[in-house]
Amino acid sequence: MSRAKKYTKDEVIAILEQSEGRLSPVSHQPGHTLAQHVLIADHHLTDRLVAKLGISSPNRPIIVTPSGTVADKATHREIWKEINPGLNSATANKDFETMYQDCVGKAGAFRDLQQAGIIGRYVLNSSTGQTELAKLDAAASGTYLRVKIVVSMHLLESVEGNWKMRFAEKGNDLPHLKEFNEAWMFVDKLEPEGIHIQTFFPVAG
């Protein structure tokens, strides 16, 4: 079945639901569009502006600089490798990312699942979307591939005149509605057919 085809809103919603929590065949990370960019509550959207720190252990202590800030990944990696002979960089990096989830400067989410479905249909059915999906169709069987689809919203009409998302940012962390002008989607090739949406989110100008 061709992946480069026209999708309905309901098909997009179904793909988003099927992709949620499923491990990507490319990155092996769980799909997270709904959790982070659609169904996330406003107070959790604000929480993304605050860094999360995990629990340290004797072999993975949290390293703090003299100024009181948490050291960067490279510093943690090298110190952990020194106290754990045989620990490789990839494992140390992954442990750091699990323990320390850095904050973001701004966080946005679709207003609801219906809006995500409408925008998702527009993204996949756009000329850019169809071109990128065709690359998945052309990939050899058994190979895994990810494409990024970035689409401007200026050609898709909204009953409100423009498209708005839920948004929070440092300095204005109370969630509010903000106009967005792009939508980004990362799509993986599924075998033997179909697509996996790893993540999908609105982007403010």
Kinemage of the C-alpha trace (Angstrom):
@kinemage 1
@onewidth
@group {chain A} dominant
@subgroup {mainchain}
@vectorlist {calphas} color= white
{ca met a 1} P 0.000 0.000 0.000
{ca ser a 2} L 1.341 3.408 -0.896
{ca arg a 3} L 2.178 5.696 1.988
{ca ala a 4} L 2.000 8.723 -0.308
{ca lys a 5} L -1.780 8.962 -0.483
{ca lys a 6} L -4.528 11.269 0.671
{ca tyr a 7} L -5.444 10.897 4.337
{ca thr a 8} L -8.675 11.760 6.156
{ca lys a 9} L -8.790 13.450 9.542
{ca asp a 10} L -10.004 10.232 11.171
{ca glu a 11} L -7.147 8.256 9.609
{ca val a 12} L -4.621 10.745 10.977
{ca ile a 13} L -6.130 10.573 14.475
{ca ala a 14} L -6.009 6.772 14.305
{ca ile a 15} L -2.335 6.838 13.250
{ca leu a 16} L -1.503 9.238 16.095
{ca glu a 17} L -3.237 6.950 18.593
{ca gln a 18} L -1.502 3.852 17.205
{ca ser a 19} L 1.883 5.594 17.217
{ca glu a 20} L 1.606 6.792 20.819
{ca gly a 21} L 4.009 4.840 23.024
{ca arg a 22} L 5.075 2.554 20.181
{ca leu a 23} L 8.826 2.309 19.758
{ca ser a 24} L 10.058 3.993 16.619
{ca pro a 25} L 11.640 1.551 14.152
{ca val a 26} L 14.285 4.241 13.531
{ca ser a 27} L 15.170 5.746 16.927
{ca his a 28} L 13.640 3.037 19.160
{ca gln a 29} L 12.086 5.802 21.274
{ca pro a 30} L 8.341 5.814 22.058
{ca gly a 31} L 6.064 7.979 19.969
{ca his a 32} L 4.875 10.918 22.075
{ca thr a 33} L 2.698 13.308 20.072
{ca leu a 34} L -0.400 12.896 22.241
{ca ala a 35} L 1.402 12.966 25.590
{ca gln a 36} L 3.497 16.045 24.863
{ca his a 37} L 1.682 17.982 22.151
{ca val a 38} L -2.043 17.216 22.286
{ca leu a 39} L -3.471 15.744 25.498
{ca ile a 40} L -0.986 17.432 27.835
{ca ala a 41} L -2.737 19.531 30.480
{ca asp a 42} L -1.966 23.239 30.739
{ca his a 43} L -0.164 22.870 34.074
{ca his a 44} L 2.005 20.097 32.645
{ca leu a 45} L 2.782 22.328 29.671
{ca thr a 46} L 4.135 24.882 32.149
{ca asp a 47} L 6.068 22.116 33.940
{ca arg a 48} L 8.096 21.560 30.770
{ca leu a 49} L 9.729 24.939 31.420
{ca val a 50} L 11.275 23.545 34.621
{ca ala a 51} L 14.183 21.084 34.570
{ca lys a 52} L 13.543 17.662 36.105
{ca leu a 53} L 16.285 16.028 38.137
{ca gly a 54} L 16.366 12.307 38.854
{ca ile a 55} L 17.737 10.422 41.849
{ca ser a 56} L 21.500 10.050 42.104
{ca ser a 57} L 23.310 6.863 43.092
{ca pro a 58} L 26.883 6.092 44.188
{ca asn a 59} L 27.904 5.127 40.653
{ca arg a 60} L 25.842 7.880 38.978
{ca pro a 61} L 26.125 10.945 41.248
{ca ile a 62} L 24.641 14.225 40.086
{ca ile a 63} L 27.539 16.598 39.410
{ca val a 64} L 27.021 20.217 40.436
{ca thr a 65} L 29.360 23.025 39.387
{ca pro a 66} L 30.819 25.520 41.916
{ca ser a 67} L 28.142 28.013 40.829
{ca gly a 68} L 25.427 25.579 41.907
{ca thr a 69} L 24.147 24.558 38.472
{ca val a 70} L 23.963 20.985 37.236
{ca ala a 71} L 26.991 20.104 35.091
{ca asp a 72} L 26.489 19.373 31.416
{ca lys a 73} L 26.228 15.942 29.826
{ca ala a 74} L 29.872 15.793 28.759
{ca thr a 75} L 31.086 16.424 32.320
{ca his a 76} L 28.749 13.791 33.778
{ca arg a 77} L 29.807 11.305 31.113
{ca glu a 78} L 33.523 11.669 31.775
{ca ile a 79} L 33.227 11.552 35.572
{ca trp a 80} L 30.867 8.570 35.496
{ca lys a 81} L 33.256 6.739 33.169
{ca glu a 82} L 36.134 7.425 35.558
{ca ile a 83} L 34.312 5.869 38.525
{ca asn a 84} L 32.784 3.060 36.439
{ca pro a 85} L 35.558 1.338 34.461
{ca gly a 86} L 34.110 -0.163 31.288
{ca leu a 87} L 31.143 2.199 31.110
{ca asn a 88} L 30.767 3.330 27.488
{ca ser a 89} L 29.834 6.826 26.360
{ca ala a 90} L 26.505 5.816 24.812
{ca thr a 91} L 25.261 4.279 28.062
{ca ala a 92} L 26.520 7.227 30.113
{ca asn a 93} L 24.768 9.669 27.778
{ca lys a 94} L 21.511 7.734 27.960
{ca asp a 95} L 21.693 7.556 31.758
{ca phe a 96} L 22.192 11.320 31.928
{ca glu a 97} L 19.220 11.978 29.632
{ca thr a 98} L 17.051 9.688 31.755
{ca met a 99} L 18.160 11.300 35.002
{ca tyr a 100} L 18.235 14.924 33.948
{ca gln a 101} L 15.463 16.157 31.698
{ca asp a 102} L 16.482 19.679 30.850
{ca cys a 103} L 13.860 22.356 30.596
{ca val a 104} L 12.729 24.025 27.404
{ca gly a 105} L 12.410 27.754 26.792
{ca lys a 106} L 8.923 27.409 25.356
{ca ala a 107} L 6.339 24.664 25.044
{ca gly a 108} L 3.330 24.381 22.780
{ca ala a 109} L 0.488 21.968 22.151
{ca phe a 110} L -2.499 21.653 19.868
{ca arg a 111} L -5.766 22.761 21.422
{ca asp a 112} L -7.286 19.288 21.181
{ca leu a 113} L -7.207 16.022 19.239
{ca gln a 114} L -9.607 17.297 16.586
{ca gln a 115} L -7.325 20.226 15.762
{ca ala a 116} L -4.344 17.851 15.617
{ca gly a 117} L -6.289 15.661 13.199
{ca ile a 118} L -7.161 18.580 10.920
{ca ile a 119} L -3.605 19.920 10.885
{ca gly a 120} L -2.145 16.434 10.534
{ca arg a 121} L -4.313 15.769 7.478
{ca tyr a 122} L -3.135 19.049 5.971
{ca val a 123} L 0.535 18.198 6.649
{ca leu a 124} L 0.388 14.696 5.179
{ca asn a 125} L -1.711 15.709 2.173
{ca ser a 126} L 0.398 18.765 1.321
{ca ser a 127} L 2.773 18.634 -1.631
{ca thr a 128} L 5.688 18.583 0.826
{ca gly a 129} L 4.089 15.774 2.788
{ca gln a 130} L 3.405 13.683 -0.291
{ca thr a 131} L 6.982 14.174 -1.527
{ca glu a 132} L 8.421 13.051 1.811
{ca leu a 133} L 6.044 10.086 2.098
{ca ala a 134} L 7.078 9.007 -1.405
{ca lys a 135} L 10.637 8.674 -0.057
{ca leu a 136} L 9.350 6.114 2.442
{ca asp a 137} L 7.638 4.227 -0.374
{ca ala a 138} L 10.844 4.230 -2.424
{ca ala a 139} L 13.045 2.922 0.399
{ca ala a 140} L 14.150 -0.684 0.011
{ca ser a 141} L 12.203 -3.322 1.925
{ca gly a 142} L 13.689 -3.976 5.331
{ca thr a 143} L 15.276 -0.549 5.616
{ca tyr a 144} L 14.103 2.019 8.127
{ca leu a 145} L 13.800 5.662 7.275
{ca arg a 146} L 12.509 8.864 8.898
{ca val a 147} L 11.354 11.990 7.098
{ca lys a 148} L 10.645 15.450 8.498
{ca ile a 149} L 7.679 17.337 7.101
{ca val a 150} L 7.488 21.079 7.771
{ca val a 151} L 4.430 22.878 6.427
{ca ser a 152} L 3.392 26.549 6.574
{ca met a 153} L -0.134 27.210 7.831
{ca his a 154} L -0.822 30.276 5.689
{ca leu a 155} L -2.820 28.358 3.054
{ca leu a 156} L -5.089 26.479 5.496
{ca glu a 157} L -8.084 28.551 6.518
{ca ser a 158} L -9.310 28.676 10.101
{ca val a 159} L -12.756 29.797 11.242
{ca glu a 160} L -10.946 32.089 13.693
{ca gly a 161} L -8.877 33.705 10.964
{ca asn a 162} L -5.625 32.149 12.145
{ca trp a 163} L -4.508 28.977 13.876
{ca lys a 164} L -3.852 29.108 17.600
{ca met a 165} L -2.223 26.647 19.962
{ca arg a 166} L -1.811 26.416 23.728
{ca phe a 167} L 1.533 27.949 24.612
{ca ala a 168} L 3.800 28.754 27.558
{ca glu a 169} L 7.266 30.273 27.662
{ca lys a 170} L 9.772 31.533 30.178
{ca gly a 171} L 8.806 35.021 31.263
{ca asn a 172} L 5.161 34.322 30.389
{ca asp a 173} L 4.607 30.870 31.817
{ca leu a 174} L 0.836 31.059 32.228
{ca pro a 175} L -0.558 28.939 29.370
{ca his a 176} L -2.301 31.068 26.774
{ca leu a 177} L -3.411 30.869 23.165
{ca lys a 178} L -0.823 31.880 20.595
{ca glu a 179} L -0.920 31.956 16.824
{ca phe a 180} L 1.280 29.391 15.095
{ca asn a 181} L 2.441 29.484 11.497
{ca glu a 182} L 4.091 26.087 10.968
{ca ala a 183} L 3.515 22.442 11.822
{ca trp a 184} L 6.335 19.895 12.069
{ca met a 185} L 5.897 16.143 11.776
{ca phe a 186} L 8.464 13.349 11.980
{ca val a 187} L 7.289 10.215 10.171
{ca asp a 188} L 8.928 6.770 10.181
{ca lys a 189} L 8.501 3.984 7.659
{ca leu a 190} L 6.702 0.951 9.076
{ca glu a 191} L 7.170 -2.533 7.666
{ca pro a 192} L 5.564 -4.063 5.734
{ca glu a 193} L 3.453 -0.949 5.099
{ca gly a 194} L 2.116 2.113 6.862
{ca ile a 195} L 3.629 4.973 8.824
{ca his a 196} L 4.573 5.747 12.407
{ca ile a 197} L 4.305 9.367 13.575
{ca gln a 198} L 7.063 9.817 16.129
{ca thr a 199} L 6.127 13.378 17.005
{ca phe a 200} L 4.038 16.220 15.603
{ca phe a 201} L 3.703 19.746 16.956
{ca pro a 202} L 2.764 23.358 16.108
{ca val a 203} L 5.504 25.996 15.856
{ca ala a 204} L 4.959 29.660 16.640
{ca gly a 205} L 6.606 32.376 14.608
